Amino acid sequence: MIGIKRITHSLIIVFGIWGGSIQAMNLLRPYDTLIRPDFYGDSKWQVALYGEAGLGTKAFCGDGEVCDALRIWQPEQNALKMLQGFPEDSPITQLRNQLDADDNGKRGHFLVSSDFDLRYSAALAARVRFLKDFSFAAYLPFYSMELKNVHWHDQTEDITDEDLRVKRLLTDDFFALVEELGCGLDLCGWKRSGIGDLTLMLEWFRDFPQAKPLLKNVFLNWRLGLALPTGKRADENKLFAIPFGNDGATSLIFGFGLELLFGTCFKAGVDVQLFHLFDTTRVRRIKTDKDQTELLLLEKAEVHTDYGLEQRFNLFFQFYRFYHGLSFKVGYQFFKRGDNHISLVCNDFSNVIAQTAVALEDFTMHEIIPKLTYDFCLNEPDDLYARPNISLYMRLPFNGKRAVLARTIGVVLAVDF
């Protein structure tokens, strides 16, 4: 019995039973086939170092319109609705009764603006080939983000007694009041750095030469990966402090790729990758009223999360070694995560109301990724001990839904042995 309990406890840890929501952001994933370096010839080992600098972010709300990062869920925040849905004898309900003010569309409303930056990203990667057509790889990213210039613009007017009462009791000292009622909820900016999720990946790949006038080779591969919850988690007491990975959830990754070589230097391909996240249970902020806005959630509760399927699709074309060791690739990437579903572990609040959070709905991301690669050893002997190559790339988001997308420029230095 003791052995079974230990095994069960270990599985709970490995599969991330403590976790939560996934960030709607295009963070660097070093195993992305549009970015990662290819193996050279019959090399057995490959090590790679990634570095990426942020060039600003672009956020999209639910209808696909460009917006501030803090408005991807709601265009404004409602301080009056923030106080709804609590027990009658709670200090929050007593304050709401003391206000005795109706929501007229401006009273207690805030317009929030900010600058959300992915300052830089980095990653280490190592791959080893075995049995000729298989490889095993490990990828560990690192991120640094900042939320700054956060401004809460009070829309409450100075006309009626209700307006003046809402200002005096609620909005004039809003930050301190929210921190007190919201168990430490901080509405200011922050700066956070840390590692992301460690990803382990098994891959099979093979070339199938073609004796045809135009099509010269077909390259196939499939991948099976496991993303472990090593990344920094979301901070429930900070404003929009998203996680650096799957927020404590372990993820299984399934991928398949097809690549065609036409002539001697033109490639085109497609790649599909699916992510299944294991359910998690942890303390999170929840809605206690269906009309609440999601930067102002005062209540915390233990929540079980059933994650939606994540899908990533890549299309690309490439001019392969068209000038000495120089290659140029342009890829398009589409990413979608389905709706999350939650259930409250406690019975103190409504599960139906908590499920109305917009942050649980699906999000999408679209971006173009151009990459320039130079192979320093193209004309060197095949038995050369080390073969370095370098890649420069950009990630250029252009559309999305309920997501914050970073424009970045990056470099990958890889060495094959």
SVG drawing of the C-alpha trace seen along z (x, -y; Angstrom):
<svg xmlns="http://www.w3.org/2000/svg" viewBox="-28 -68 66 70">
<polyline fill="none" stroke="black" stroke-width="0.4" points="0.0,0.0 2.8,-2.4 4.5,-1.7 1.3,-2.4 0.9,-5.7 4.4,-6.7 3.9,-5.9 0.7,-7.8 2.3,-10.8 5.1,-10.7 2.7,-10.6 0.9,-13.6 4.1,-15.6 5.3,-14.5 2.0,-15.2 1.5,-18.6 -1.6,-18.2 -0.8,-21.7 -1.2,-24.1 -3.4,-26.5 -4.2,-28.6 -1.9,-28.8 -0.5,-32.1 -1.9,-33.6 1.5,-34.7 3.9,-33.6 6.8,-32.7 9.9,-31.2 9.6,-27.4 13.1,-26.2 11.8,-23.0 9.7,-24.9 10.6,-23.5 10.6,-26.9 13.4,-28.0 15.4,-25.1 18.6,-24.1 18.6,-21.0 21.0,-18.1 23.9,-18.0 24.5,-14.7 25.4,-11.9 26.3,-14.0 25.6,-12.3 25.4,-15.3 24.1,-18.8 24.2,-21.6 22.5,-25.0 22.2,-28.3 19.2,-30.6 19.0,-34.3 16.0,-36.5 15.3,-40.2 11.8,-41.7 10.9,-44.5 7.5,-45.4 4.2,-43.6 0.9,-43.7 -2.3,-42.6 -5.6,-41.5 -9.0,-41.3 -11.8,-38.8 -12.9,-40.3 -9.4,-40.4 -9.0,-44.2 -5.7,-45.6 -5.8,-46.7 -3.8,-47.3 -2.4,-44.1 -4.6,-44.6 -7.7,-44.9 -7.6,-41.5 -10.5,-40.3 -12.5,-43.4 -12.2,-47.0 -12.5,-48.5 -12.6,-47.3 -15.6,-47.7 -15.0,-48.4 -18.6,-48.2 -19.1,-44.7 -15.9,-43.8 -17.9,-43.9 -20.7,-41.6 -21.3,-37.9 -20.0,-37.8 -21.7,-36.7 -24.0,-39.3 -21.9,-39.6 -18.6,-40.0 -16.7,-43.4 -16.9,-43.5 -20.7,-43.3 -20.9,-45.9 -18.9,-48.3 -21.1,-47.7 -24.2,-48.5 -22.5,-51.5 -21.8,-52.8 -25.5,-52.6 -24.7,-53.5 -26.0,-52.1 -23.7,-51.4 -24.4,-54.1 -21.7,-53.0 -19.1,-55.4 -19.4,-55.2 -16.7,-52.9 -15.3,-52.2 -11.6,-52.3 -9.8,-52.4 -6.4,-50.6 -3.3,-51.2 0.2,-49.7 3.3,-48.7 3.8,-44.9 7.3,-43.8 9.0,-40.5 12.5,-41.9 14.4,-38.9 14.4,-35.1 17.1,-32.5 17.3,-28.7 19.7,-25.8 19.2,-22.7 21.0,-19.4 20.2,-16.6 21.7,-13.1 21.1,-10.8 20.8,-7.0 19.8,-4.1 20.4,-6.4 16.8,-7.6 16.1,-8.6 17.1,-11.5 16.5,-12.5 16.5,-16.2 16.2,-18.4 15.2,-22.1 15.2,-24.6 14.1,-28.2 14.6,-31.3 12.4,-34.5 12.4,-38.0 9.2,-40.1 8.0,-43.5 4.7,-45.2 5.2,-48.9 3.6,-52.3 0.3,-50.9 -2.3,-53.6 -5.9,-53.2 -8.0,-56.1 -11.1,-56.6 -14.2,-57.3 -16.4,-58.3 -17.9,-61.7 -18.3,-64.5 -22.0,-65.2 -24.3,-63.3 -24.0,-62.4 -23.6,-58.8 -20.6,-59.8 -19.0,-61.6 -19.6,-58.7 -18.1,-56.2 -15.0,-58.4 -14.6,-58.9 -15.2,-55.3 -13.9,-53.3 -11.9,-54.9 -9.8,-57.6 -7.7,-55.1 -8.4,-52.3 -5.0,-50.4 -4.8,-50.2 -8.5,-49.1 -8.1,-46.4 -4.9,-45.1 -6.8,-44.9 -10.0,-43.3 -8.3,-41.1 -5.8,-39.4 -2.8,-41.2 -3.8,-41.9 -1.3,-44.4 -2.6,-46.5 0.8,-48.0 3.5,-46.9 6.2,-44.3 9.4,-42.7 9.9,-38.9 12.6,-36.6 13.0,-32.8 13.2,-29.5 10.4,-28.0 9.3,-24.4 11.9,-21.7 10.9,-19.8 12.2,-16.3 11.5,-15.1 11.9,-11.8 12.0,-12.1 12.1,-9.9 13.2,-11.3 14.2,-9.9 15.0,-11.0 13.2,-9.3 15.2,-10.2 13.0,-10.6 14.1,-9.9 11.8,-12.5 12.6,-15.5 11.5,-18.1 10.9,-16.4 14.3,-15.1 13.6,-14.2 10.8,-13.7 11.7,-14.1 9.3,-12.8 9.5,-13.0 7.3,-12.5 7.9,-13.6 6.7,-12.7 7.6,-15.1 7.0,-15.7 7.0,-19.3 7.8,-19.2 6.4,-21.9 9.8,-23.5 8.8,-27.1 7.9,-30.0 4.2,-30.0 1.6,-32.7 1.5,-35.1 -2.1,-35.4 -1.3,-38.5 0.2,-40.5 -1.6,-42.1 -1.5,-39.9 1.7,-38.0 1.5,-35.2 3.4,-31.9 6.6,-31.0 5.2,-27.7 2.2,-25.6 1.8,-27.0 2.4,-23.7 0.7,-21.4 2.6,-18.6 2.1,-18.5 2.3,-15.7 3.4,-16.8 2.7,-15.0 4.1,-16.2 4.4,-15.3 6.3,-17.0 6.6,-16.7 9.3,-18.4 9.8,-18.3 13.0,-19.2 12.5,-20.5 15.6,-20.6 18.7,-21.4 17.8,-24.3 14.1,-24.8 12.2,-23.3 8.6,-23.5 6.9,-21.8 4.2,-21.5 4.4,-20.7 1.6,-19.9 2.0,-19.8 -0.6,-19.0 -0.3,-19.6 -2.3,-17.7 -2.2,-19.2 -2.9,-17.2 -5.5,-18.5 -4.4,-20.6 -5.8,-21.8 -4.5,-24.9 -5.7,-28.1 -6.7,-30.8 -8.7,-34.0 -12.3,-33.4 -15.4,-35.3 -18.1,-35.6 -20.5,-37.5 -21.0,-37.0 -20.5,-40.7 -17.1,-41.0 -14.1,-42.1 -11.1,-39.9 -8.3,-42.2 -10.4,-42.9 -11.1,-39.4 -10.9,-39.6 -11.7,-36.0 -9.4,-33.0 -10.5,-29.4 -9.1,-26.0 -9.9,-25.2 -9.6,-22.1 -8.8,-22.9 -9.4,-20.8 -7.4,-22.3 -8.4,-22.7 -6.3,-21.1 -3.4,-23.2 -2.7,-23.1 0.2,-24.5 0.5,-24.5 3.6,-25.6 3.9,-26.2 7.2,-27.2 9.3,-27.5 13.1,-27.7 15.9,-28.5 18.3,-25.9 22.0,-26.6 21.4,-28.8 24.6,-30.7 27.5,-28.8 26.3,-27.8 23.5,-30.4 19.8,-29.3 16.7,-31.5 13.4,-30.3 10.0,-32.0 7.4,-30.3 3.8,-31.0 2.6,-29.8 -0.9,-29.4 -1.5,-28.5 -4.8,-27.8 -5.8,-26.7 -9.3,-25.5 -11.6,-26.5 -10.5,-25.6 -13.1,-24.2 -12.9,-24.7 -14.7,-23.3 -14.4,-24.7 -13.3,-22.3 -15.3,-24.2 -19.0,-24.9 -18.7,-28.5 -19.2,-30.1 -21.0,-29.3 -19.2,-27.0 -21.4,-28.3 -20.4,-31.9 -16.7,-31.0 -16.8,-29.3 -17.9,-32.6 -14.4,-34.0 -13.3,-35.2 -9.7,-34.1 -10.9,-30.5 -12.1,-31.0 -10.0,-30.0 -7.2,-32.2 -5.3,-32.2 -2.0,-33.6 -0.7,-34.2 2.9,-35.1 5.4,-35.1 8.9,-33.8 11.7,-34.6 15.1,-32.9 18.5,-33.2 21.0,-30.4 24.7,-30.1 26.6,-26.8 30.3,-27.5 31.4,-24.1 29.5,-23.4 32.6,-22.6 34.5,-20.9 35.1,-17.1 32.2,-15.1 34.4,-13.8 35.1,-17.2 34.9,-17.0 32.7,-20.1 30.3,-21.8 29.0,-25.2 26.1,-27.1 24.3,-30.3 20.7,-31.5 19.1,-34.9 15.3,-35.1 12.4,-37.3 9.0,-36.5 6.4,-38.9 2.9,-38.5 0.1,-40.0 -3.2,-38.7 -4.7,-36.9 -7.6,-36.7 -7.4,-37.2 -3.6,-37.2 -0.5,-39.3 2.1,-38.7 5.7,-39.8 7.7,-41.0 11.2,-39.6 14.6,-39.2 16.7,-36.2 19.9,-34.3 20.6,-30.5 24.2,-29.2 24.4,-25.5 27.4,-23.1 27.1,-19.5 29.6,-16.8"/>
</svg>
